[in-house]
Amino acid sequence: MAPTSPVIEVRNLTRSYGAQPVVQDVSFALQAGETLVLLGPSGCGKTTLLRMLNRLVEPDTGTVHVNGQDVRQLPPEQLRRRIGYVIQQVGLLPHYTVAENVAIVPRLLKADEAQITRRTEELLTRLHLPPARFAGQYPHQLSGGQQQRVGLARALAADPPIILLDEPFGALDPITRSSIRREFRELPELRQKTMVLVTHDVQEAFELADRILLLNHGQPQQLGTPRELLFHPANSFVREFFAADYLSLQLRVLRLHDVLSHQASGIEKHSLNSLKSDSNIIPHTVSIQDALQYFSSISASSGTPSTPSIIWVQGLDSANPDRLVPLTYPALMGAFAQTVQQLQTV
Ligand SMILES: Nc1ncnc2c1ncn2[C@@H]1O[C@H](COP(=O)(O)OP(=O)(O)OP(=O)(O)O)[C@@H](O)[C@H]1O
């Protein structure tokens, strides 16, 4: 299939503050629906780069094109229509209700009032903020997580095809952060969006990114999929940046079909009932991390730690999608270790 033209195309962006170069010669192109995470240590220029995409910061040199048009040529209301923006501090207006905050951009764009009300209610409902309870509340009456969701609803209100997010979960405690992140990932509203997200949290980057751009001192170190950065680091900075999280990132990026594809044994799904294990079927697409959690949950509920638990993996055999392959915890760990070793030596 021929590649379609990029939704965002950044060429040779550079920006300095005084004598300090903050973003140095960054280029990338994003296809529709792609999520790019800008990752790197504090002060490496992530926010400055993000803010150059919607002209909150002007580059010294280089260009940003959105759907083939130079953003410098787009009038401000066109930019607002095309690009939503979510920031860590949320930035809700304290004297506006939740509904009024969400409606800010559509009102600036002079959308129809009935349509704005409908859209606001729809978004609040999708983001688990029932309008009957939340629409009339003020930001100070909400928790941090609820405020964050209102900030996201506000960015989505005019239905822009592009969303920029600057540490959108940064102000939340780790537990709220991880559950909101999961909700965020599963939100149908965001599936079609092209997104650029800034974070310095490696786990967050790996959970949300299609591709990651890792920066250091404003210089791009590597642009690639999480798997490419982990198994084929471009330089020692990339390797060392992920070193502390190496095992957990491997468990997150590798999926059952990556480590089990060589397994030939298996049974037909219809014969499983006779084995009385029909509830322990998982698809081949789950991550190794999720599969390990599944093992812990079934051995905790079975109450018979001496019997090795078996799960059945479905979908490994594309010619026969109903075929199930049995898997034990030790077999999974063995296959995982072997795969990692192979990937590291390629
Ligand atoms: N308006 C400004 N004036 C002067 N220097 C600035 C300005 N904005 C950013 N900087 C400097 O540019 C560098 C990069 O800042 P930036 O906020 O882009 O980094 P970051 O990677 O997003 O950092 P963090 O993860 O800590 O938010 C920093 O050294 C910062 O002090």
The ligand as a MOL file (V3000), in Angstrom:
LIG
                    3D

  0  0  0     0  0            999 V3000
M  V30 BEGIN CTAB
M  V30 COUNTS 31 33 0 0 0
M  V30 BEGIN ATOM
M  V30 1 N 10.6600 30.9450 27.5060 0
M  V30 2 C 11.8900 30.4910 27.8080 0
M  V30 3 N 12.9330 31.3280 28.0080 0
M  V30 4 C 14.1690 30.8880 28.2840 0
M  V30 5 N 14.4770 29.5700 28.3730 0
M  V30 6 C 13.5000 28.6840 28.1950 0
M  V30 7 C 12.1560 29.0900 27.9090 0
M  V30 8 N 11.3950 27.9720 27.7570 0
M  V30 9 C 12.2070 26.9090 27.9650 0
M  V30 10 N 13.4690 27.3440 28.2360 0
M  V30 11 C 14.6450 26.4750 28.4810 0
M  V30 12 O 14.7220 25.5400 27.4520 0
M  V30 13 C 15.1180 24.2620 27.9400 0
M  V30 14 C 14.1080 23.2190 27.5130 0
M  V30 15 O 12.8720 23.4640 28.1650 0
M  V30 16 P 11.6130 22.5540 27.8980 0
M  V30 17 O 10.5150 23.0220 28.8050 0
M  V30 18 O 11.3290 22.5130 26.4460 0
M  V30 19 O 12.1600 21.1130 28.3500 0
M  V30 20 P 11.3710 19.7850 28.7570 0
M  V30 21 O 12.1440 18.6760 28.1660 0
M  V30 22 O 9.9380 19.9100 28.3710 0
M  V30 23 O 11.5320 19.8060 30.3330 0
M  V30 24 P 10.5980 19.1680 31.5030 0
M  V30 25 O 10.5410 17.7030 31.2620 0
M  V30 26 O 11.3690 19.5260 32.7350 0
M  V30 27 O 9.2720 19.8650 31.3960 0
M  V30 28 C 15.2540 24.4060 29.4440 0
M  V30 29 O 16.6000 24.5860 29.7490 0
M  V30 30 C 14.4640 25.6580 29.7510 0
M  V30 31 O 14.9730 26.3170 30.8650 0
M  V30 END ATOM
M  V30 BEGIN BOND
M  V30 1 1 1 2
M  V30 2 1 2 3
M  V30 3 2 2 7
M  V30 4 2 3 4
M  V30 5 1 4 5
M  V30 6 2 5 6
M  V30 7 1 6 7
M  V30 8 1 6 10
M  V30 9 1 7 8
M  V30 10 2 8 9
M  V30 11 1 9 10
M  V30 12 1 10 11
M  V30 13 1 11 12
M  V30 14 1 11 30
M  V30 15 1 12 13
M  V30 16 1 13 14
M  V30 17 1 13 28
M  V30 18 1 14 15
M  V30 19 1 15 16
M  V30 20 2 16 17
M  V30 21 1 16 18
M  V30 22 1 16 19
M  V30 23 1 19 20
M  V30 24 2 20 21
M  V30 25 1 20 22
M  V30 26 1 20 23
M  V30 27 1 23 24
M  V30 28 2 24 25
M  V30 29 1 24 26
M  V30 30 1 24 27
M  V30 31 1 28 29
M  V30 32 1 28 30
M  V30 33 1 30 31
M  V30 END BOND
M  V30 END CTAB
M  END
